[in-house]
Amino acid sequence: MNYTLDFTPVLDGLPNLLWACLGTFTLAICGMLLAIVIGIGGVILRQSHFKPLRWLVIGFVELIRNTPFLVQIFFIYFALPLAGIRLDPTPTAIIALGINGGAYAIEIIRGGVQSISKGQTEAGLALGLHKAQVFRLIILKPALRTIYPSLTSQFILLTLTTSIASAISAYELTSVSQRIESDSFRSFEVYFTVTAFYLVISWVMMRIFAFFSARYFSYPLR
C-alpha cells in the first residue's frame, strides 16, 4: 500500500474548519437551551392533574426516544414545508436538537424532581411560598444539583449529535469537512483532523460544564 499522507487540503481549509467549529458550538448551545426549556416544561406538564397533558408528554418522550435523530431532522426539514412551514437548515437543526435533547431532559429532570421529598414541598407551602416558588427554589434547584452530571453527559452527546445535521447541509463541522473531502479526496486526513476537533469540542464543553458545576452546584452554595 503506497499511500502518502497529505494534509495540504486540510491546512488550506483550516479557516473554514475553525468557523465550522463555531457553527457546531452554536448548534449545540442553542439546542441545549431549547432542550432545557422543553425538559422543564415537560416535567411541569408531566405532573399535571389533567391526564391528557400527562399522556401527551409521555407520548412525546416515547416517540422521540424510540426514533432515530436522522429521521426526526428529516421530518422537520422535509415534512413541515408540506404544511407551509419552511425553515433553513440551521434553525431546523437547532429545533431538532432541542426536541431530541428535551425528550431525554424530561426524564432526567423528572428523576431529580422525584428525588425531592414531599415534606420539603409541604414545608415550603407552609412558609407561605407560592407553588411556582416552591417548584423553582425547593424542588428544581436541588433536583438540578442531583441530576447535573447526567444532564451534562446527555448534552455532550447532543453536541456530538450535531454532526448528523450535515445531512441537511447545516453549517457545522462535519458538513464543511465533507466539502473539503469531496474536493480533495483526502478522506483519512480530513476525518482524522475532524476527529481531533470533536475531541477538543467535547473537552471544552466538559470544562464549561465543570465551571458551572463548581460555581452554582457545589457545597456550600455561594
Salt bridges, closest charged atoms under 4 A:
GLU62 OE2 - ARG65 NH2 3.68
GLU107 OE1 - ARG110 NH2 2.97
GLU189 OE2 - ARG186 NH2 2.88
